[in-house]
Amino acid sequence: MQIAQETALKDAIAAPDRAETDLAAALSIYNMPFMDLLHRAHTVHRAHFDPNRIQLSQLLSIKTGGCPEDCAYCGQSARNGAQLPASKLMEVERVLAEARKAKAAGATRYCMGAAWREPKDRDLPVLEAMIRGVRDLGLESCMTLGMLSTEQARRLSAAGLDYYNHNIDTSEAFYPEVIGSRTFGDRIETLARVREAGIKVCSGGILGMGEAIADRVAMLLTLAQLPEPPDSVPINLLMPQAGTPLAKAEPVDPIALVRLIALGRILMPRSVLRLSAGRTAMSDELQAMCFFAGANSIFMGDKLLTAGNPEADHDRALFDRLGLRPEAVDAHAGHDDAGPV
C-alpha cells in the first residue's frame, strides 16, 4: 500500500497539469498511519542529510512597521488594524554589529527583513552594503524585502546575496482570504526573478490562519512543483498579533504540524525545512518529533522580526538532550563548496 501511494505521488508531481490528482496523491501520503509517515519521512531525510545536524539562522528586522500591504496575519501592516509604528531603514554598521553577535552565538545564516511591499531603488546601495558586510563576516546572507523587479534581483545577486525569502503563505485557493493587496501570482513571479538572478530561494508558509488541511498540502505542492523546489522552506505557526484580523485564530494541532513537516520532507527531499515562527508555543517533545520528521533548521535569537522566539540557552539545552549538533560557520559561506545548508 505504501509503495502504491508513493508511486502515485511521484507520477502526480511529474504531471503538474493534473492538479486534482496531485492534491489527492499528496493527501494520501499526509493521511498515512502516523508511524508509517514518520518512518518514510525520516528515511528520506537520512538519505539526504545528517539527521543529527541542524542549521541555525538569525533574523533581524532592518525596517519595521508601516507596510502598505494588508496581510491579515501581520502586525507590521498599516492597513489591517495593527498599531506597530514605522521605523526607518537601519544603518549598515548597526546591522553588521548584530550580525557579529549572531555569528558568535553560532548562526551560519543571517537574515534581514524589511516591512515593504517592495524596496525602492534608492534603498539598494544600503542593502548591497549590508549583504557585502555580512558575507565578509563569513556568514550566508538572506533578505526578505517583499516583491522584487528583475533589475533589483540582479543587483542583490551581484552584491553576493545567497538567499531571498518570499513566502507564498498558503494555497492559491485560500490566499485571497488572507491577502488582497497583491496576488498569489505576484509572489510566484518574484520567486522566478530571484532564481533567474542566481539567488537561492527561501519560501514557505504559515499554518493556523483558518485554512483547511488541503490548503496546507496544496501550499507544499506548489513549492515542490516549482521549476526547482526552494533551497529552504520555512514553516511558520501563526503567532496571533493584537489588532489584526487573525488575533483570535485557533492554534494548530501539533500532530498536524508534524504530518506537514513529514510531507514536506517527502515532497522536497533536498530542501532545508525550517521550524520558524511559533516555536515558543511548541514543547520540546513536539520540536523533537518535527526534527525526526525532517525539519533541520531553526531561527535562533530572542525575536523574529517583531515576535518572540525561544532563548538561546533553551535551544542549546534541547540540542544537548537530543544529540543535535549545530552546523559550523564556514569560511566559504554562500559558495557551492560550502557543504549542506
VOPAGU-2260 file (C-alpha; in pm, 1 decimal, decimal comma):
REM VOPAGU-2260
SITE   aa  ch    i         X         Y         Z
SITE  MET   A    0       0,0       0,0       0,0
SITE  GLN   A    1     277,0     244,1      94,1
SITE  ILE   A    2     465,9     177,2    -231,0
SITE  ALA   A    3     148,4     238,9    -432,5
SITE  GLN   A    4      89,7     570,6    -254,4
SITE  GLU   A    5     446,9     685,2    -315,3
SITE  THR   A    6     428,1     584,6    -682,5
SITE  ALA   A    7     103,0     779,3    -722,4
SITE  LEU   A    8     261,8    1086,4    -569,2
SITE  LYS   A    9     571,8    1061,5    -788,5
SITE  ASP   A   10     356,5    1025,6   -1101,1
SITE  ALA   A   11     138,8    1319,5    -995,5
SITE  ILE   A   12     432,8    1553,3    -947,3
SITE  ALA   A   13     567,3    1454,3   -1288,6
SITE  ALA   A   14     241,7    1580,8   -1442,3
SITE  PRO   A   15     180,4    1927,0   -1290,6
SITE  ASP   A   16    -125,9    1988,4   -1506,6
SITE  ARG   A   17    -312,1    1719,0   -1307,8
SITE  ALA   A   18    -374,1    1944,5   -1008,0
SITE  GLU   A   19    -654,8    1740,1    -855,5
SITE  THR   A   20    -459,9    1417,7    -885,3
SITE  ASP   A   21    -156,8    1585,3    -733,8
SITE  LEU   A   22    -352,0    1700,8    -431,0
SITE  ALA   A   23    -525,1    1367,0    -386,5
SITE  ALA   A   24    -192,4    1183,7    -403,6
SITE  ALA   A   25     -25,7    1419,7    -155,9
SITE  LEU   A   26    -319,5    1397,3      83,5
SITE  SER   A   27    -296,1    1018,8      73,6
SITE  ILE   A   28      64,1    1047,5     194,4
SITE  TYR   A   29     -26,8    1307,8     457,5
SITE  ASN   A   30    -300,4    1080,0     593,0
SITE  MET   A   31     -88,2     765,1     616,0
SITE  PRO   A   32     -75,7     596,1     956,4
SITE  PHE   A   33     137,1     830,0    1164,6
SITE  MET   A   34     418,8     586,5    1237,5
SITE  ASP   A   35     443,4     486,0     870,9
SITE  LEU   A   36     455,3     850,9     766,8
SITE  LEU   A   37     729,9     931,5    1017,5
SITE  HIS   A   38     932,2     628,3     910,4
SITE  ARG   A   39     910,6     723,0     543,0
SITE  ALA   A   40     994,8    1088,7     605,9
SITE  HIS   A   41    1288,6    1008,0     832,0
SITE  THR   A   42    1424,1     757,5     579,9
SITE  VAL   A   43    1417,3    1027,0     310,7
SITE  HIS   A   44    1570,1    1278,7     549,2
SITE  ARG   A   45    1854,1    1046,5     648,7
SITE  ALA   A   46    1928,2     974,8     280,7
SITE  HIS   A   47    1995,6    1343,6     208,8
SITE  PHE   A   48    2106,9    1499,3     537,5
SITE  ASP   A   49    2293,7    1417,9     855,7
SITE  PRO   A   50    1995,3    1362,9    1089,1
SITE  ASN   A   51    2195,7    1487,7    1387,3
SITE  ARG   A   52    2289,2    1822,6    1233,9
SITE  ILE   A   53    2083,8    2140,4    1249,9
SITE  GLN   A   54    2134,8    2468,7    1067,9
SITE  LEU   A   55    2097,5    2790,7    1269,9
SITE  SER   A   56    1980,8    3119,0    1119,9
SITE  GLN   A   57    1917,5    3453,5    1283,4
SITE  LEU   A   58    1664,7    3709,7    1164,1
SITE  LEU   A   59    1682,2    4085,0    1212,4
SITE  SER   A   60    1415,0    4339,5    1124,7
SITE  ILE   A   61    1608,7    4610,7     941,0
SITE  LYS   A   62    1295,1    4818,6     877,1
SITE  THR   A   63     989,2    4764,5    1096,4
SITE  GLY   A   64     621,5    4860,6    1062,8
SITE  GLY   A   65     430,6    5081,8     822,5
SITE  CYS   A   66     396,8    4818,1     548,7
SITE  PRO   A   67     127,7    4913,5     292,3
SITE  GLU   A   68      17,9    4551,6     245,4
SITE  ASP   A   69    -298,8    4417,4     409,7
SITE  CYS   A   70    -178,3    4069,9     516,3
SITE  ALA   A   71    -428,1    3965,6     783,8
SITE  TYR   A   72    -166,8    3792,4     998,3
SITE  CYS   A   73      89,5    4072,0    1011,5
SITE  GLY   A   74     149,2    4313,4    1296,5
SITE  GLN   A   75     355,0    4536,4    1065,9
SITE  SER   A   76      73,0    4613,9     823,9
SITE  ALA   A   77     -53,6    4971,2     813,2
SITE  ARG   A   78    -389,1    4854,0     672,5
SITE  ASN   A   79    -514,8    4567,1     888,0
SITE  GLY   A   80    -559,6    4736,7    1225,4
SITE  ALA   A   81    -212,0    4672,7    1366,1
SITE  GLN   A   82     -61,2    4958,4    1564,6
SITE  LEU   A   83     311,8    4895,9    1526,7
SITE  PRO   A   84     481,2    5227,1    1436,1
SITE  ALA   A   85     702,1    5253,7    1129,5
SITE  SER   A   86    1078,9    5281,2    1159,8
SITE  LYS   A   87    1347,6    5389,2     917,0
SITE  LEU   A   88    1589,8    5151,4     747,4
SITE  MET   A   89    1868,2    5061,5     991,6
SITE  GLU   A   90    2223,3    5184,6     945,0
SITE  VAL   A   91    2466,4    4936,7     790,4
SITE  GLU   A   92    2703,5    4931,0    1087,4
SITE  ARG   A   93    2423,3    4857,6    1330,7
SITE  VAL   A   94    2310,5    4563,2    1116,0
SITE  LEU   A   95    2666,4    4428,9    1097,7
SITE  ALA   A   96    2713,8    4466,6    1472,6
SITE  GLU   A   97    2410,3    4241,6    1522,9
SITE  ALA   A   98    2545,0    4000,9    1260,4
SITE  ARG   A   99    2870,4    3965,9    1455,6
SITE  LYS   A  100    2672,7    3876,4    1767,0
SITE  ALA   A  101    2472,6    3620,5    1568,0
SITE  LYS   A  102    2788,8    3456,9    1436,9
SITE  ALA   A  103    2939,3    3444,5    1785,0
SITE  ALA   A  104    2622,2    3270,5    1905,9
SITE  GLY   A  105    2650,0    3002,8    1635,6
SITE  ALA   A  106    2438,6    3128,2    1344,5
SITE  THR   A  107    2559,5    3035,7     997,2
SITE  ARG   A  108    2299,8    3237,7     805,9
SITE  TYR   A  109    2197,5    3596,6     873,7
SITE  CYS   A  110    1855,5    3703,6     751,4
SITE  MET   A  111    1747,7    4066,4     714,5
SITE  GLY   A  112    1382,1    4159,6     675,7
SITE  ALA   A  113    1216,0    4489,4     584,1
SITE  ALA   A  114     843,4    4567,5     607,5
SITE  TRP   A  115     796,2    4683,2     248,7
SITE  ARG   A  116     571,1    4598,7     -42,5
SITE  GLU   A  117     891,8    4623,3    -244,0
SITE  PRO   A  118    1220,9    4808,3    -195,4
SITE  LYS   A  119    1278,7    5145,9    -357,6
SITE  ASP   A  120    1575,2    5169,9    -591,4
SITE  ARG   A  121    1721,1    5438,2    -363,1
SITE  ASP   A  122    1744,9    5174,4     -87,3
SITE  LEU   A  123    1954,1    4934,2    -294,4
SITE  PRO   A  124    2300,4    5080,4    -217,8
SITE  VAL   A  125    2240,6    5040,8     156,9
SITE  LEU   A  126    2105,5    4686,9     113,6
SITE  GLU   A  127    2402,0    4593,7    -105,3
SITE  ALA   A  128    2642,1    4721,6     161,8
SITE  MET   A  129    2464,1    4507,6     423,3
SITE  ILE   A  130    2497,4    4199,3     204,0
SITE  ARG   A  131    2867,5    4253,6     140,2
SITE  GLY   A  132    2931,3    4316,3     509,2
SITE  VAL   A  133    2751,0    4000,3     618,7
SITE  ARG   A  134    2940,1    3789,1     366,7
SITE  ASP   A  135    3269,3    3941,8     475,8
SITE  LEU   A  136    3192,5    3803,5     822,0
SITE  GLY   A  137    3177,5    3452,6     675,4
SITE  LEU   A  138    2801,7    3425,3     713,1
SITE  GLU   A  139    2547,0    3333,8     449,0
SITE  SER   A  140    2323,5    3628,5     366,8
SITE  CYS   A  141    1946,7    3625,8     328,9
SITE  MET   A  142    1697,9    3907,9     275,4
SITE  THR   A  143    1319,7    3940,1     267,4
SITE  LEU   A  144    1207,1    4273,2     124,0
SITE  GLY   A  145     877,5    4199,8     -50,0
SITE  MET   A  146     841,9    4188,3    -426,8
SITE  LEU   A  147    1144,8    4244,7    -649,5
SITE  SER   A  148    1186,5    4367,0   -1004,0
SITE  THR   A  149    1420,9    4180,2   -1236,6
SITE  GLU   A  150    1684,7    4452,4   -1206,0
SITE  GLN   A  151    1661,3    4462,8    -826,8
SITE  ALA   A  152    1710,2    4087,0    -808,1
SITE  ARG   A  153    2014,4    4114,3   -1032,7
SITE  ARG   A  154    2166,0    4388,7    -817,9
SITE  LEU   A  155    2117,0    4191,3    -497,1
SITE  SER   A  156    2272,4    3889,3    -664,0
SITE  ALA   A  157    2571,2    4092,9    -783,6
SITE  ALA   A  158    2621,8    4214,2    -424,8
SITE  GLY   A  159    2650,9    3849,0    -320,9
SITE  LEU   A  160    2309,1    3771,7    -171,2
SITE  ASP   A  161    2287,8    3398,5    -104,0
SITE  TYR   A  162    1916,2    3355,8     -24,8
SITE  TYR   A  163    1598,6    3553,2     -79,0
SITE  ASN   A  164    1293,4    3475,8     132,4
SITE  HIS   A  165     949,4    3531,2     -16,3
SITE  ASN   A  166     681,8    3308,0     134,8
SITE  ILE   A  167     374,4    3205,0     -60,6
SITE  ASP   A  168     196,4    3181,1     279,1
SITE  THR   A  169     -80,7    2935,7     188,1
SITE  SER   A  170    -259,3    2769,2    -103,2
SITE  GLU   A  171    -356,4    2968,1    -410,0
SITE  ALA   A  172    -723,8    2898,4    -333,6
SITE  PHE   A  173    -710,7    3025,8      26,9
SITE  TYR   A  174    -472,3    3313,9     -39,7
SITE  PRO   A  175    -744,3    3577,8    -112,6
SITE  GLU   A  176    -892,9    3511,3     232,8
SITE  VAL   A  177    -573,5    3645,2     388,5
SITE  ILE   A  178    -422,2    3895,9     145,5
SITE  GLY   A  179    -583,1    4134,9    -103,1
SITE  SER   A  180    -307,7    4384,3    -177,0
SITE  ARG   A  181    -104,7    4152,9    -400,8
SITE  THR   A  182    -181,3    3827,4    -576,2
SITE  PHE   A  183     -52,4    3476,2    -536,7
SITE  GLY   A  184      87,9    3510,7    -888,2
SITE  ASP   A  185     287,0    3816,9    -781,3
SITE  ARG   A  186     466,6    3602,1    -526,7
SITE  ILE   A  187     543,1    3326,6    -777,1
SITE  GLU   A  188     680,9    3585,7   -1020,9
SITE  THR   A  189     917,2    3725,1    -756,8
SITE  LEU   A  190    1042,7    3373,7    -681,5
SITE  ALA   A  191    1112,6    3323,9   -1053,7
SITE  ARG   A  192    1305,4    3652,6   -1073,9
SITE  VAL   A  193    1510,7    3556,7    -770,0
SITE  ARG   A  194    1600,2    3217,7    -915,0
SITE  GLU   A  195    1681,1    3366,0   -1256,4
SITE  ALA   A  196    1918,2    3611,2   -1088,6
SITE  GLY   A  197    2112,3    3320,9    -938,0
SITE  ILE   A  198    1993,7    3368,4    -579,5
SITE  LYS   A  199    1880,4    3067,2    -378,4
SITE  VAL   A  200    1509,3    3064,1    -299,8
SITE  CYS   A  201    1367,9    3050,6      52,4
SITE  SER   A  202     990,0    3013,2      52,2
SITE  GLY   A  203     734,0    2851,6     278,2
SITE  GLY   A  204     409,2    2929,3     451,6
SITE  ILE   A  205     206,4    2995,5     762,4
SITE  LEU   A  206     -22,4    2748,1     938,5
SITE  GLY   A  207    -319,4    2843,7    1152,7
SITE  MET   A  208    -488,0    3119,1     951,7
SITE  GLY   A  209    -816,0    2930,5     916,0
SITE  GLU   A  210    -706,3    2723,5     618,4
SITE  ALA   A  211    -801,7    2359,0     565,1
SITE  ILE   A  212    -555,2    2069,9     568,8
SITE  ALA   A  213    -590,2    2054,4     190,9
SITE  ASP   A  214    -471,1    2416,2     167,9
SITE  ARG   A  215    -157,7    2334,0     366,0
SITE  VAL   A  216     -84,9    2035,7     145,6
SITE  ALA   A  217    -152,8    2241,0    -169,3
SITE  MET   A  218      94,4    2502,5     -47,1
SITE  LEU   A  219     367,9    2238,4     -22,9
SITE  LEU   A  220     276,5    2103,1    -365,0
SITE  THR   A  221     307,7    2449,9    -517,5
SITE  LEU   A  222     659,5    2479,0    -378,5
SITE  ALA   A  223     755,7    2124,3    -478,6
SITE  GLN   A  224     630,2    2179,9    -832,9
SITE  LEU   A  225     824,4    2498,5    -898,5
SITE  PRO   A  226    1082,0    2453,9   -1177,6
SITE  GLU   A  227    1322,6    2395,8    -888,9
SITE  PRO   A  228    1196,3    2349,1    -531,6
SITE  PRO   A  229    1311,1    2610,8    -279,4
SITE  ASP   A  230    1650,0    2552,6    -123,5
SITE  SER   A  231    1498,7    2649,9     211,9
SITE  VAL   A  232    1136,5    2605,6     325,3
SITE  PRO   A  233    1030,7    2784,9     645,5
SITE  ILE   A  234     719,3    2650,1     815,6
SITE  ASN   A  235     559,1    2908,8    1043,8
SITE  LEU   A  236     288,8    2869,1    1303,2
SITE  LEU   A  237      72,2    3179,2    1319,8
SITE  MET   A  238     156,1    3392,9    1620,6
SITE  PRO   A  239    -163,5    3598,0    1656,6
SITE  GLN   A  240     -90,6    3970,2    1677,7
SITE  ALA   A  241    -317,0    4206,2    1870,8
SITE  GLY   A  242    -528,4    4427,1    1649,0
SITE  THR   A  243    -500,6    4209,0    1339,8
SITE  PRO   A  244    -793,1    4019,1    1179,8
SITE  LEU   A  245    -637,9    3689,2    1294,0
SITE  ALA   A  246    -575,7    3795,7    1653,8
SITE  LYS   A  247    -806,1    3521,4    1786,6
SITE  ALA   A  248    -708,6    3239,9    1549,6
SITE  GLU   A  249    -712,0    2888,1    1691,7
SITE  PRO   A  250    -376,5    2711,9    1747,2
SITE  VAL   A  251    -259,0    2439,8    1509,7
SITE  ASP   A  252    -291,2    2076,5    1617,3
SITE  PRO   A  253      62,7    1952,5    1697,6
SITE  ILE   A  254      21,2    1621,8    1515,3
SITE  ALA   A  255     -98,4    1809,3    1206,0
SITE  LEU   A  256     222,8    2012,9    1216,5
SITE  VAL   A  257     439,1    1700,1    1233,1
SITE  ARG   A  258     244,7    1544,6     946,4
SITE  LEU   A  259     304,7    1853,1     731,6
SITE  ILE   A  260     677,1    1857,6     810,3
SITE  ALA   A  261     695,4    1490,5     713,5
SITE  LEU   A  262     510,6    1551,6     387,0
SITE  GLY   A  263     736,5    1846,6     311,7
SITE  ARG   A  264    1042,4    1625,3     356,3
SITE  ILE   A  265     898,0    1359,4     122,6
SITE  LEU   A  266     798,4    1615,7    -143,4
SITE  MET   A  267    1122,5    1816,2    -122,5
SITE  PRO   A  268    1393,3    1573,1     -11,1
SITE  ARG   A  269    1687,4    1808,9     -69,4
SITE  SER   A  270    1534,2    2127,5      72,6
SITE  VAL   A  271    1619,6    2250,7     419,6
SITE  LEU   A  272    1298,0    2262,1     626,7
SITE  ARG   A  273    1298,8    2528,8     895,1
SITE  LEU   A  274    1085,5    2547,8    1206,8
SITE  SER   A  275    1027,6    2921,4    1206,1
SITE  ALA   A  276     772,0    3136,5    1388,6
SITE  GLY   A  277     572,8    2972,3    1664,0
SITE  ARG   A  278     840,7    2768,9    1839,4
SITE  THR   A  279     764,2    2949,0    2165,9
SITE  ALA   A  280     434,8    2757,3    2169,4
SITE  MET   A  281     598,6    2419,4    2096,2
SITE  SER   A  282     703,2    2172,6    2362,7
SITE  ASP   A  283    1049,1    2020,7    2342,3
SITE  GLU   A  284     884,3    1689,3    2257,4
SITE  LEU   A  285     695,7    1842,8    1963,6
SITE  GLN   A  286    1012,6    2001,1    1827,8
SITE  ALA   A  287    1191,5    1667,7    1860,0
SITE  MET   A  288     920,1    1498,0    1653,6
SITE  CYS   A  289     949,2    1770,9    1389,7
SITE  PHE   A  290    1325,3    1718,9    1369,6
SITE  PHE   A  291    1274,0    1343,9    1330,8
SITE  ALA   A  292    1015,1    1407,6    1057,1
SITE  GLY   A  293    1262,8    1615,5     856,0
SITE  ALA   A  294    1296,2    1967,4     997,0
SITE  ASN   A  295    1665,0    2056,0    1010,2
SITE  SER   A  296    1686,2    2429,5    1064,6
SITE  ILE   A  297    1559,9    2687,5    1314,0
SITE  PHE   A  298    1576,0    3059,0    1375,1
SITE  MET   A  299    1780,3    3137,7    1684,5
SITE  GLY   A  300    1770,1    3460,9    1885,2
SITE  ASP   A  301    1503,4    3601,3    2115,8
SITE  LYS   A  302    1299,3    3771,2    1842,2
SITE  LEU   A  303    1173,4    3700,6    1489,1
SITE  LEU   A  304    1109,8    4041,8    1335,0
SITE  THR   A  305     856,6    4155,1    1597,1
SITE  ALA   A  306     755,2    3821,0    1753,0
SITE  GLY   A  307     913,5    3627,2    2038,1
SITE  ASN   A  308    1141,7    3324,6    1994,8
SITE  PRO   A  309    1291,3    3070,7    2239,8
SITE  GLU   A  310    1603,6    3184,8    2421,0
SITE  ALA   A  311    1940,4    3054,7    2301,1
SITE  ASP   A  312    2010,4    2875,2    2628,8
SITE  HIS   A  313    1687,4    2678,0    2595,1
SITE  ASP   A  314    1774,1    2577,7    2238,7
SITE  ARG   A  315    2124,1    2467,4    2337,8
SITE  ALA   A  316    1985,1    2258,1    2620,7
SITE  LEU   A  317    1735,9    2095,0    2384,3
SITE  PHE   A  318    2006,9    2018,8    2128,5
SITE  ASP   A  319    2220,2    1862,0    2401,7
SITE  ARG   A  320    1931,1    1642,0    2510,6
SITE  LEU   A  321    1867,1    1530,2    2151,9
SITE  GLY   A  322    2231,5    1497,2    2046,9
SITE  LEU   A  323    2186,6    1756,7    1772,2
SITE  ARG   A  324    2496,3    1944,1    1656,0
SITE  PRO   A  325    2465,0    2290,9    1504,1
SITE  GLU   A  326    2635,8    2334,9    1168,3
SITE  ALA   A  327    2966,4    2516,6    1195,7
SITE  VAL   A  328    3024,3    2859,9    1046,5
SITE  ASP   A  329    3203,7    2800,7     716,2
SITE  ALA   A  330    3469,1    3041,7     592,3
SITE  HIS   A  331    3328,8    2998,4     241,1
SITE  ALA   A  332    2963,5    3058,1     331,2
SITE  GLY   A  333    2745,1    3106,2      30,3
SITE  HIS   A  334    2972,0    2922,9    -214,5
SITE  ASP   A  335    2883,8    2593,2    -377,1
SITE  ASP   A  336    3168,5    2419,4    -189,7
SITE  ALA   A  337    3034,5    2521,8     149,8
SITE  GLY   A  338    2858,8    2188,6     201,5
SITE  PRO   A  339    2495,3    2126,5     305,6
SITE  VAL   A  340    2292,6    2429,9     412,9
